[in-house]
């Protein structure tokens, strides 16, 4: 480690001294707690075991499981060794899980018991994985993680630098292929500092960790709470009734969520008569009605933001009430520029592609040099998203560029091309166009407009189930409409703009 380096493990060491006896983690599922000093002790033990098992700097460690203390310990141990964490979205289909693992070739895989059947069926297709472990104690038939923590002695120090890779998170599939975004220690720590500053965090705060740790929002907010010396209250899976209960019992002050999480928590809180006045800050995506209800109910502040995995979660941020509908203003260490198709800055008020420079920009897509060259052209990270600045400097999100159109049901990322590719595997479908539509529950729903082959018949539910069996459930269409004719472009391909204009209703 160099004179000017600082890593996630250095943060762990700092907290073990600065906040040593304060509670760092509360595991809501079973009541376990750890102080900051105890957390470092367990991280060191696990790092020793991983190192003794052959994990070296740069090796990948895969995890497939729900949020847990063990999951968070693995992040710490990987940071100590310079290994790279590879969290896998447990909502993916078996083929998608297999692709993401083989894309990054982890040496070890830690798995919750409920997903071990899936992994066992895939083992012959996962040549890089040398050993399989239970993620949580006594939950599964793989090797117990605790066995790694029983090895005596200290781990050997590893030269880990600020710019070294820390985690790979796969983004939604573009042209049918997910891309692994590599984030560094610097990316994580810069995000922690920004969130700590923007949320005005102190050691007295309590963060409710309800987003999954495979999601950049879940991981980075958990680490932000850790960075601030605050308490992380962790839920293994989202349950609105339990979340409302925890907010009241543990005096939760902060959380990040996506629709419809907040509305369901408020509903349960009202039903139970729970005092949720401690919840002073919530960020994410929600409808204006729910945001206003939360603020009226608690006196707290809802924060709007724009970001992506590749920008370490956030690019712009602000109080919803300052400019309702906007995504706030650029964060302090983000140089944000809106450009046209020729990378020329657009005038104030005009829509352009959101590009960014700064320490939040990820290191690149794993093993995709051509993608990286295109994404980082002209010395800027090109997000593929469109936006405009108003006269007061607020950023307004304006959708995706046509070649990277994105749908965000409940905060997840879904690319139409990936869904269309699966739909067209159905023998009855000839043409399919997928796009986002307003949805009362998910804020944005997935709609498929399809033309069937001559003589074929198909029910919408049949097609929805067909897609859901082949890719993650959150990617399957919420709405399906069969039509006899579709507008086409001169080259014979579907005219997506006209189709979306004609069939863009939710039903």
Buried (B, 14 or more C-beta within 10 A) or exposed (E): BEEEBBBBBBBBBBBBEEBBEBBBBBBBBEEEEBBBBBBBBBBBBBBBBBBBBEBEBEBBBBBBBBBBBBBBBBBBBBBBBBBBBBBBBBBBBBEBBBBBBBBBBBBBBBBBBEBBEBBEEBEEEBEBBEEBBBBBEEBBEBBBBBEBBEBEEEBEEBEBBBBBBBBBBBBBBBEEBBBBBBBBBBBBBBBBBBBBEBBEBEBEBBBBBBBBBBBBBBBBBBBBBBBBBBBBBBBBEBBBBBBBBBBBEBBBBBBBBBBBBBBBBBBBBEEEEBEBEBBBBBBBBBBEEBBBBBBEBBEBBBBBBBBBBBBBBBBBBBBBEBBEEBBBBBBEEBEBBBBEEEBEEBEEEEBBBBBBBBBBBBBBBBEBEEBBEEBBEEEBBBBBBBBBBEEEBBBBBBEBBEEBBBBBBBBBBBBBBBBBBBBEEBEBBBBBBBBBBEBEEBBBBBBBBBBBEEEEEBEBEEBBEBBBEBBBEBBBBBBBBBBEEBEEEEEEEBBBEEBBEEBEEEE
